[in-house]
């Protein structure tokens, strides 16, 4: 029979090499970019991000393509979609899950500057020249396309410009922000056909320029980021009726600021307790606390991105870090998120990415 000392040694040896209870988790992260004259970009780039240390692996070209300014991931399949903004094309790519490299899977002739995938993964929404719904095959490939054009409101001479479109959490409707019409439209969505049909709209003050939208994780609230006025409009959302009701509009800038600003991106923390919005011009991220009951926002301040032109940002899986894309500084900077109050602090870590315009994560299995 082994002695106590022998057993202890056996246990010690057995434990050597056992992973930590909270191992560092690496996540593949892709960067959409602008290509062409004046840039050093060749397409979509990929890296790995450690959500424990906030550090990156090497940045590599994942796929060579033209102006993939916005990208989106299928919710369950290893498929990435890219809006090739200036060439009128949406591309689909198969992801090599070991390396993150991309292989062309097909494309559709759709003008788009924004993409989102329905929760079921059955359709892709694209916004740009209009709002489009593309059916997705069982393997994530692009299928039939249905398009919808917004009609000009009475007295409005501007041309429609839907800058983004998002599925509602239940996938029954699509919410589209039309910058030129100063409206947030709601469309009924049939992903199977595919089909879009007008359902409702909310008019915002003239010159608001609604650009992007974000749903609260709880599904009862939504937020429109208004590019021109540098504000966020909070709404309640009735999922059964498919309607939005305005609750509040709040600035993305500190009180008294005279900065020229074009707000760009908006996102909620996975906890639903905090909201963030980016400001081009001042080059900051605005921070807010979210009232869980009313959805109203409390302004917490702004954090400089330590780069230029934050066209996009993303919150890393786990909610510990925010990554800001500096389009004109060719950099992605990393900020720690305070779990108690939601404020950001620069970690001193960043990575070089040519002309980054979009950041998207795929969580590790």
C-alpha positions as a Markdown table, in Angstrom:
| # | Residue | x | y | z |
|---|---|---|---|---|
| 1 | Unk | 0.0 | 0.0 | 0.0 |
| 2 | Unk | 1.5 | 3.4 | -1.0 |
| 3 | Unk | 2.5 | 5.7 | 1.9 |
| 4 | Unk | 0.8 | 9.0 | 2.5 |
| 5 | Unk | 3.9 | 10.8 | 1.1 |
| 6 | Unk | 3.7 | 8.7 | -2.0 |
| 7 | Unk | 0.0 | 9.4 | -2.5 |
| 8 | Unk | 0.7 | 13.1 | -2.1 |
| 9 | Unk | 3.4 | 13.0 | -4.7 |
| 10 | Unk | 1.1 | 11.1 | -7.1 |
| 11 | Unk | -1.6 | 13.8 | -6.6 |
| 12 | Unk | 0.9 | 16.6 | -7.2 |
| 13 | Unk | 2.1 | 14.9 | -10.4 |
| 14 | Unk | -1.4 | 14.4 | -11.5 |
| 15 | Unk | -2.3 | 18.0 | -11.1 |
| 16 | Unk | 0.6 | 19.2 | -13.1 |
| 17 | Unk | -0.7 | 20.4 | -16.5 |
| 18 | Unk | -4.3 | 20.6 | -15.3 |
| 19 | Unk | -5.8 | 23.9 | -16.7 |
| 20 | Unk | -6.5 | 26.8 | -14.4 |
| 21 | Unk | -10.2 | 27.0 | -13.2 |
| 22 | Unk | -10.5 | 30.3 | -15.2 |
| 23 | Unk | -8.2 | 29.8 | -18.3 |
| 24 | Unk | -7.5 | 32.6 | -20.5 |
| 25 | Unk | -10.0 | 32.6 | -23.4 |
| 26 | Unk | -8.8 | 33.6 | -26.9 |
| 27 | Unk | -11.3 | 34.8 | -29.4 |
| 28 | Unk | -11.0 | 35.3 | -33.1 |
| 29 | Unk | -11.6 | 38.9 | -34.1 |
| 30 | Unk | -12.0 | 40.3 | -37.6 |
| 31 | Unk | -11.5 | 43.9 | -38.8 |
| 32 | Unk | -13.4 | 45.3 | -41.8 |
| 33 | Unk | -11.5 | 48.1 | -43.5 |
| 34 | Unk | -11.5 | 50.7 | -46.3 |
| 35 | Unk | -9.1 | 49.7 | -49.2 |
| 36 | Unk | -7.9 | 51.8 | -52.1 |
| 37 | Unk | -5.9 | 54.9 | -52.7 |
| 38 | Unk | -4.4 | 56.4 | -49.5 |
| 39 | Unk | -4.8 | 53.2 | -47.5 |
| 40 | Unk | -2.5 | 50.3 | -46.8 |
| 41 | Unk | -5.4 | 47.8 | -46.5 |
| 42 | Unk | -6.0 | 44.8 | -48.8 |
| 43 | Unk | -9.3 | 43.6 | -47.3 |
| 44 | Unk | -10.4 | 41.9 | -44.1 |
| 45 | Unk | -7.9 | 41.2 | -41.3 |
| 46 | Unk | -8.0 | 38.7 | -38.4 |
| 47 | Unk | -6.3 | 38.4 | -35.0 |
| 48 | Unk | -6.9 | 36.7 | -31.7 |
| 49 | Unk | -7.8 | 38.6 | -28.5 |
| 50 | Unk | -7.3 | 37.3 | -25.0 |
| 51 | Unk | -10.2 | 38.3 | -22.9 |
| 52 | Unk | -8.3 | 37.9 | -19.7 |
| 53 | Unk | -5.2 | 40.0 | -20.5 |
| 54 | Unk | -6.6 | 42.3 | -23.1 |
| 55 | Unk | -3.9 | 41.5 | -25.6 |
| 56 | Unk | -3.8 | 40.7 | -29.3 |
| 57 | Unk | -2.0 | 38.1 | -31.3 |
| 58 | Unk | -0.6 | 38.9 | -34.7 |
| 59 | Unk | -2.8 | 40.7 | -37.2 |
| 60 | Unk | -3.0 | 38.9 | -40.6 |
| 61 | Unk | -4.9 | 39.3 | -43.8 |
| 62 | Unk | -7.9 | 37.0 | -43.7 |
| 63 | Unk | -9.3 | 37.7 | -47.2 |
| 64 | Unk | -8.3 | 40.1 | -50.0 |
| 65 | Unk | -11.4 | 42.0 | -51.1 |
| 66 | Unk | -12.5 | 45.6 | -51.9 |
| 67 | Unk | -13.7 | 48.1 | -49.3 |
| 68 | Unk | -15.2 | 45.6 | -46.8 |
| 69 | Unk | -16.2 | 48.4 | -44.6 |
| 70 | Unk | -18.8 | 46.5 | -42.5 |
| 71 | Unk | -18.8 | 42.8 | -41.5 |
| 72 | Unk | -21.2 | 40.5 | -39.7 |
| 73 | Unk | -21.0 | 36.9 | -38.5 |
| 74 | Unk | -23.6 | 34.2 | -38.7 |
| 75 | Unk | -24.9 | 33.3 | -35.2 |
| 76 | Unk | -24.2 | 29.6 | -35.4 |
| 77 | Unk | -22.2 | 28.8 | -38.6 |
| 78 | Unk | -18.6 | 29.6 | -39.5 |
| 79 | Unk | -19.6 | 32.2 | -42.0 |
| 80 | Unk | -18.7 | 35.9 | -42.3 |
| 81 | Unk | -20.5 | 38.5 | -44.5 |
| 82 | Unk | -18.9 | 41.7 | -45.8 |
| 83 | Unk | -20.5 | 44.8 | -47.2 |
| 84 | Unk | -18.2 | 46.0 | -50.0 |
| 85 | Unk | -19.5 | 49.5 | -49.7 |
| 86 | Unk | -18.4 | 51.3 | -52.9 |
| 87 | Unk | -18.7 | 48.4 | -55.4 |
| 88 | Unk | -22.3 | 47.3 | -54.8 |
| 89 | Unk | -21.6 | 43.9 | -53.5 |
| 90 | Unk | -22.2 | 41.8 | -50.4 |
| 91 | Unk | -19.8 | 38.8 | -50.0 |
| 92 | Unk | -20.0 | 35.6 | -48.0 |
| 93 | Unk | -17.0 | 33.8 | -46.7 |
| 94 | Unk | -16.4 | 30.5 | -45.0 |
| 95 | Unk | -14.3 | 30.8 | -41.8 |
| 96 | Unk | -11.3 | 28.5 | -41.2 |
| 97 | Unk | -12.0 | 28.0 | -37.5 |
| 98 | Unk | -8.4 | 27.2 | -36.7 |
| 99 | Unk | -6.8 | 30.3 | -38.3 |
| 100 | Unk | -9.7 | 32.7 | -38.9 |
| 101 | Unk | -8.7 | 33.0 | -42.6 |
| 102 | Unk | -11.6 | 33.4 | -45.0 |
| 103 | Unk | -12.6 | 31.5 | -48.2 |
| 104 | Unk | -15.0 | 33.1 | -50.7 |
| 105 | Unk | -18.4 | 31.5 | -50.6 |
| 106 | Unk | -20.4 | 33.7 | -53.0 |
| 107 | Unk | -21.7 | 37.2 | -53.4 |
| 108 | Unk | -24.9 | 39.2 | -54.2 |
| 109 | Unk | -25.3 | 42.5 | -56.1 |
| 110 | Unk | -26.5 | 44.6 | -53.2 |
| 111 | Unk | -25.4 | 48.1 | -52.3 |
| 112 | Unk | -24.7 | 48.2 | -48.5 |
| 113 | Unk | -22.8 | 50.0 | -45.8 |
| 114 | Unk | -24.3 | 47.9 | -42.9 |
| 115 | Unk | -25.1 | 44.3 | -42.3 |
| 116 | Unk | -26.9 | 42.3 | -39.6 |
| 117 | Unk | -28.0 | 38.7 | -39.3 |
| 118 | Unk | -31.4 | 37.6 | -37.9 |
| 119 | Unk | -31.2 | 35.6 | -34.6 |
| 120 | Unk | -32.2 | 32.4 | -36.3 |
| 121 | Unk | -29.5 | 32.8 | -39.0 |
| 122 | Unk | -32.1 | 32.5 | -41.8 |
| 123 | Unk | -31.6 | 36.0 | -43.3 |
| 124 | Unk | -29.1 | 38.8 | -43.7 |
| 125 | Unk | -30.3 | 42.5 | -43.6 |
| 126 | Unk | -28.3 | 45.0 | -45.6 |
| 127 | Unk | -28.8 | 48.8 | -45.6 |
| 128 | Unk | -27.4 | 51.4 | -48.0 |
| 129 | Unk | -29.2 | 52.3 | -51.2 |
| 130 | Unk | -32.3 | 50.8 | -49.6 |
| 131 | Unk | -33.1 | 48.1 | -47.1 |
| 132 | Unk | -32.5 | 44.5 | -48.4 |
| 133 | Unk | -33.3 | 41.1 | -46.9 |
| 134 | Unk | -31.2 | 38.2 | -48.3 |
| 135 | Unk | -32.3 | 34.7 | -47.5 |
| 136 | Unk | -29.6 | 32.4 | -46.1 |
| 137 | Unk | -29.2 | 28.8 | -47.0 |
| 138 | Unk | -28.7 | 26.0 | -44.4 |
| 139 | Unk | -24.9 | 26.4 | -45.0 |
| 140 | Unk | -25.1 | 30.2 | -44.6 |
| 141 | Unk | -24.8 | 30.9 | -48.3 |
| 142 | Unk | -26.6 | 33.9 | -49.9 |
| 143 | Unk | -30.0 | 33.4 | -51.5 |
| 144 | Unk | -32.9 | 35.4 | -52.8 |
| 145 | Unk | -33.0 | 39.2 | -52.2 |
| 146 | Unk | -36.0 | 41.4 | -51.4 |
| 147 | Unk | -35.6 | 45.1 | -51.3 |
| 148 | Unk | -37.6 | 48.0 | -49.8 |
| 149 | Unk | -37.3 | 51.7 | -50.5 |
| 150 | Unk | -38.4 | 54.3 | -48.0 |
| 151 | Unk | -41.0 | 56.8 | -49.3 |
| 152 | Unk | -40.2 | 60.5 | -48.6 |
| 153 | Unk | -42.2 | 62.1 | -45.9 |
| 154 | Unk | -44.4 | 65.1 | -46.8 |
| 155 | Unk | -42.3 | 68.2 | -47.4 |
| 156 | Unk | -39.0 | 66.3 | -47.5 |
| 157 | Unk | -36.9 | 66.6 | -50.6 |
| 158 | Unk | -33.9 | 64.6 | -49.5 |
| 159 | Unk | -33.1 | 61.2 | -50.9 |
| 160 | Unk | -33.6 | 58.3 | -48.6 |
| 161 | Unk | -30.4 | 56.9 | -47.0 |
| 162 | Unk | -31.0 | 54.0 | -44.6 |
| 163 | Unk | -27.6 | 53.7 | -43.0 |
| 164 | Unk | -28.4 | 50.6 | -41.0 |
| 165 | Unk | -31.0 | 47.8 | -40.4 |
| 166 | Unk | -31.4 | 45.4 | -37.5 |
| 167 | Unk | -33.6 | 42.5 | -36.7 |
| 168 | Unk | -35.7 | 42.8 | -33.6 |
| 169 | Unk | -34.8 | 40.2 | -30.9 |
| 170 | Unk | -37.6 | 37.9 | -32.0 |
| 171 | Unk | -36.8 | 38.3 | -35.7 |
| 172 | Unk | -40.3 | 39.4 | -36.6 |
| 173 | Unk | -39.4 | 43.0 | -37.6 |
| 174 | Unk | -36.5 | 45.0 | -38.9 |
| 175 | Unk | -35.6 | 48.4 | -37.6 |
| 176 | Unk | -33.9 | 50.8 | -40.1 |
| 177 | Unk | -32.3 | 54.2 | -39.4 |
| 178 | Unk | -32.8 | 56.6 | -42.3 |
| 179 | Unk | -30.3 | 59.4 | -41.9 |
| 180 | Unk | -31.7 | 61.7 | -44.6 |
| 181 | Unk | -35.4 | 61.3 | -43.6 |
| 182 | Unk | -34.7 | 61.7 | -39.8 |
| 183 | Unk | -36.7 | 58.6 | -39.1 |
| 184 | Unk | -36.5 | 55.2 | -37.5 |
| 185 | Unk | -38.6 | 52.8 | -39.6 |
| 186 | Unk | -40.0 | 49.5 | -38.5 |
| 187 | Unk | -40.6 | 46.9 | -41.2 |
| 188 | Unk | -42.3 | 43.5 | -40.9 |
| 189 | Unk | -39.8 | 40.8 | -41.8 |
| 190 | Unk | -40.4 | 37.4 | -43.4 |
| 191 | Unk | -37.0 | 35.8 | -43.6 |
| 192 | Unk | -38.3 | 32.6 | -45.3 |
| 193 | Unk | -39.6 | 34.3 | -48.5 |
| 194 | Unk | -37.7 | 36.8 | -48.0 |
| 195 | Unk | -39.9 | 39.9 | -47.7 |
| 196 | Unk | -40.0 | 43.3 | -46.1 |
| 197 | Unk | -43.1 | 45.5 | -45.7 |
| 198 | Unk | -43.6 | 48.9 | -44.0 |
| 199 | Unk | -45.0 | 48.6 | -40.5 |
| 200 | Unk | -44.4 | 51.9 | -38.7 |
| 201 | Unk | -42.0 | 54.8 | -38.2 |
| 202 | Unk | -40.9 | 57.3 | -35.6 |
| 203 | Unk | -40.0 | 60.9 | -36.7 |
| 204 | Unk | -37.0 | 62.5 | -35.0 |
| 205 | Unk | -36.2 | 66.3 | -34.9 |
| 206 | Unk | -35.1 | 67.6 | -38.3 |
| 207 | Unk | -31.3 | 67.2 | -38.8 |
| 208 | Unk | -31.0 | 64.4 | -36.3 |
| 209 | Unk | -29.5 | 62.0 | -38.8 |
| 210 | Unk | -30.2 | 58.6 | -37.1 |
| 211 | Unk | -27.3 | 56.3 | -38.1 |
| 212 | Unk | -27.2 | 53.2 | -36.0 |
| 213 | Unk | -29.5 | 51.4 | -33.5 |
| 214 | Unk | -29.0 | 49.0 | -30.6 |
| 215 | Unk | -31.5 | 46.8 | -28.7 |
| 216 | Unk | -31.2 | 46.3 | -25.0 |
| 217 | Unk | -30.5 | 42.7 | -24.1 |
| 218 | Unk | -33.8 | 42.5 | -22.3 |
| 219 | Unk | -35.6 | 43.4 | -25.6 |
| 220 | Unk | -37.9 | 46.1 | -24.1 |
| 221 | Unk | -35.8 | 49.1 | -25.0 |
| 222 | Unk | -33.9 | 50.4 | -28.1 |
| 223 | Unk | -31.5 | 53.2 | -28.8 |
| 224 | Unk | -30.9 | 55.2 | -32.0 |
| 225 | Unk | -27.6 | 57.1 | -32.4 |
| 226 | Unk | -28.1 | 60.4 | -34.2 |
| 227 | Unk | -25.0 | 61.2 | -36.2 |
| 228 | Unk | -25.6 | 64.8 | -37.1 |
| 229 | Unk | -27.0 | 66.1 | -33.8 |
| 230 | Unk | -24.6 | 63.9 | -31.7 |
| 231 | Unk | -27.4 | 62.5 | -29.6 |
| 232 | Unk | -28.9 | 59.2 | -28.5 |
| 233 | Unk | -32.7 | 58.7 | -28.5 |
| 234 | Unk | -34.0 | 56.0 | -26.2 |
| 235 | Unk | -37.2 | 54.1 | -27.0 |
| 236 | Unk | -39.5 | 51.6 | -25.4 |
| 237 | Unk | -40.2 | 48.7 | -27.7 |
| 238 | Unk | -43.5 | 46.7 | -27.8 |
| 239 | Unk | -42.4 | 43.4 | -29.3 |
| 240 | Unk | -46.0 | 42.2 | -29.8 |
| 241 | Unk | -47.1 | 45.3 | -31.7 |
| 242 | Unk | -43.7 | 46.0 | -33.3 |
| 243 | Unk | -43.7 | 49.6 | -32.2 |
| 244 | Unk | -41.2 | 52.1 | -30.8 |
| 245 | Unk | -42.1 | 55.0 | -28.4 |
| 246 | Unk | -39.6 | 57.7 | -27.7 |
| 247 | Unk | -38.5 | 58.1 | -24.1 |
| 248 | Unk | -35.5 | 60.4 | -24.0 |
| 249 | Unk | -32.9 | 62.1 | -26.2 |
| 250 | Unk | -29.5 | 62.8 | -24.6 |
| 251 | Unk | -26.2 | 64.3 | -25.9 |
| 252 | Unk | -23.1 | 62.2 | -26.7 |
| 253 | Unk | -21.0 | 65.2 | -25.7 |
| 254 | Unk | -20.3 | 66.8 | -22.3 |
| 255 | Unk | -22.5 | 69.8 | -21.3 |
| 256 | Unk | -21.2 | 73.0 | -22.9 |
| 257 | Unk | -19.1 | 71.2 | -25.5 |
| 258 | Unk | -18.6 | 73.0 | -28.8 |
| 259 | Unk | -16.8 | 70.2 | -30.6 |
| 260 | Unk | -17.8 | 69.4 | -34.1 |
| 261 | Unk | -19.0 | 65.8 | -34.0 |
| 262 | Unk | -20.3 | 63.1 | -36.2 |
| 263 | Unk | -21.4 | 60.2 | -34.0 |
| 264 | Unk | -20.8 | 56.8 | -35.5 |
| 265 | Unk | -21.4 | 53.6 | -33.4 |
| 266 | Unk | -23.6 | 52.5 | -30.5 |
| 267 | Unk | -23.6 | 49.4 | -28.4 |
| 268 | Unk | -24.8 | 48.1 | -25.1 |
| 269 | Unk | -22.8 | 46.1 | -22.5 |
| 270 | Unk | -23.9 | 42.5 | -22.4 |
| 271 | Unk | -25.1 | 43.1 | -18.8 |
| 272 | Unk | -27.5 | 45.7 | -20.2 |
| 273 | Unk | -26.4 | 48.2 | -17.5 |
| 274 | Unk | -24.2 | 50.4 | -19.7 |
| 275 | Unk | -24.4 | 51.9 | -23.1 |
| 276 | Unk | -21.6 | 53.4 | -25.3 |
| 277 | Unk | -21.5 | 55.7 | -28.3 |
| 278 | Unk | -18.5 | 56.9 | -30.4 |
| 279 | Unk | -17.9 | 60.5 | -31.5 |
| 280 | Unk | -15.8 | 61.3 | -34.6 |
| 281 | Unk | -14.2 | 64.7 | -34.3 |
| 282 | Unk | -13.6 | 64.7 | -30.6 |
| 283 | Unk | -12.5 | 61.1 | -31.0 |
| 284 | Unk | -14.2 | 59.9 | -27.8 |
| 285 | Unk | -16.5 | 57.2 | -26.5 |
| 286 | Unk | -19.5 | 58.5 | -24.6 |
| 287 | Unk | -20.5 | 56.4 | -21.6 |
| 288 | Unk | -24.0 | 56.0 | -20.0 |
| 289 | Unk | -25.7 | 54.1 | -17.2 |
| 290 | Unk | -29.0 | 52.4 | -18.2 |
| 291 | Unk | -32.1 | 52.4 | -16.0 |
| 292 | Unk | -33.2 | 48.8 | -16.2 |
| 293 | Unk | -36.9 | 49.7 | -15.7 |
| 294 | Unk | -37.4 | 52.8 | -17.9 |
| 295 | Unk | -34.4 | 52.5 | -20.3 |
| 296 | Unk | -33.4 | 56.1 | -19.6 |
| 297 | Unk | -29.8 | 57.0 | -19.8 |
| 298 | Unk | -27.5 | 58.9 | -17.4 |
| 299 | Unk | -24.4 | 60.5 | -19.0 |
| 300 | Unk | -21.2 | 59.3 | -17.3 |
| 301 | Unk | -18.7 | 61.2 | -19.4 |
| 302 | Unk | -16.4 | 60.6 | -22.4 |
| 303 | Unk | -13.2 | 58.7 | -22.8 |
| 304 | Unk | -10.6 | 59.6 | -25.6 |
| 305 | Unk | -9.9 | 56.7 | -27.9 |
| 306 | Unk | -6.1 | 57.5 | -28.2 |
| 307 | Unk | -6.6 | 57.4 | -31.9 |
| 308 | Unk | -8.5 | 59.2 | -34.7 |
| 309 | Unk | -12.0 | 58.7 | -36.2 |
| 310 | Unk | -13.7 | 56.0 | -34.1 |
| 311 | Unk | -16.0 | 54.8 | -36.8 |
| 312 | Unk | -16.7 | 51.6 | -34.9 |
| 313 | Unk | -16.0 | 49.8 | -31.7 |
| 314 | Unk | -16.9 | 46.4 | -30.1 |
| 315 | Unk | -17.2 | 44.9 | -26.7 |
| 316 | Unk | -15.2 | 41.8 | -26.3 |
| 317 | Unk | -16.9 | 38.5 | -25.2 |
| 318 | Unk | -17.1 | 38.5 | -21.4 |
| 319 | Unk | -17.7 | 42.2 | -21.3 |
| 320 | Unk | -14.4 | 43.1 | -19.7 |
| 321 | Unk | -12.9 | 45.1 | -22.6 |
| 322 | Unk | -14.0 | 47.6 | -25.3 |
| 323 | Unk | -12.0 | 47.9 | -28.5 |
| 324 | Unk | -12.1 | 51.1 | -30.5 |
| 325 | Unk | -11.3 | 51.3 | -34.2 |
| 326 | Unk | -9.3 | 54.4 | -35.2 |
| 327 | Unk | -10.0 | 54.6 | -38.9 |
| 328 | Unk | -7.6 | 57.5 | -39.5 |
| 329 | Unk | -4.9 | 56.4 | -37.0 |
| 330 | Unk | -4.8 | 52.8 | -38.3 |
| 331 | Unk | -5.1 | 51.5 | -34.8 |
| 332 | Unk | -7.4 | 49.5 | -32.5 |
| 333 | Unk | -7.1 | 50.6 | -28.9 |
| 334 | Unk | -8.2 | 48.6 | -25.8 |
| 335 | Unk | -10.1 | 49.9 | -22.8 |
| 336 | Unk | -11.0 | 48.1 | -19.6 |
| 337 | Unk | -14.7 | 48.3 | -18.5 |
| 338 | Unk | -15.3 | 48.9 | -14.8 |
| 339 | Unk | -17.9 | 46.2 | -13.9 |
| 340 | Unk | -19.4 | 48.4 | -11.2 |
| 341 | Unk | -20.0 | 51.7 | -13.0 |
| 342 | Unk | -19.3 | 51.0 | -16.7 |
| 343 | Unk | -16.6 | 53.6 | -17.1 |
| 344 | Unk | -13.7 | 53.0 | -19.5 |
| 345 | Unk | -9.9 | 53.2 | -18.8 |
| 346 | Unk | -7.2 | 52.9 | -21.4 |
| 347 | Unk | -5.1 | 49.8 | -20.9 |
| 348 | Unk | -2.2 | 51.1 | -22.9 |
| 349 | Unk | -2.6 | 48.2 | -25.3 |
| 350 | Unk | -3.3 | 48.6 | -29.0 |
| 351 | Unk | -2.7 | 47.0 | -32.3 |
| 352 | Unk | -2.0 | 48.3 | -35.8 |
| 353 | Unk | -4.8 | 47.6 | -38.4 |
| 354 | Unk | -4.9 | 49.5 | -41.7 |
| 355 | Unk | -7.9 | 51.8 | -41.9 |
| 356 | Unk | -10.1 | 49.8 | -39.5 |
| 357 | Unk | -13.9 | 50.5 | -39.9 |
| 358 | Unk | -15.5 | 47.5 | -38.2 |
| 359 | Unk | -14.7 | 45.0 | -35.4 |
| 360 | Unk | -16.4 | 41.7 | -35.0 |
| 361 | Unk | -15.8 | 38.8 | -32.6 |
| 362 | Unk | -16.4 | 35.1 | -32.8 |
| 363 | Unk | -16.3 | 33.6 | -29.2 |
| 364 | Unk | -14.1 | 30.6 | -28.6 |
| 365 | Unk | -16.0 | 27.3 | -28.3 |
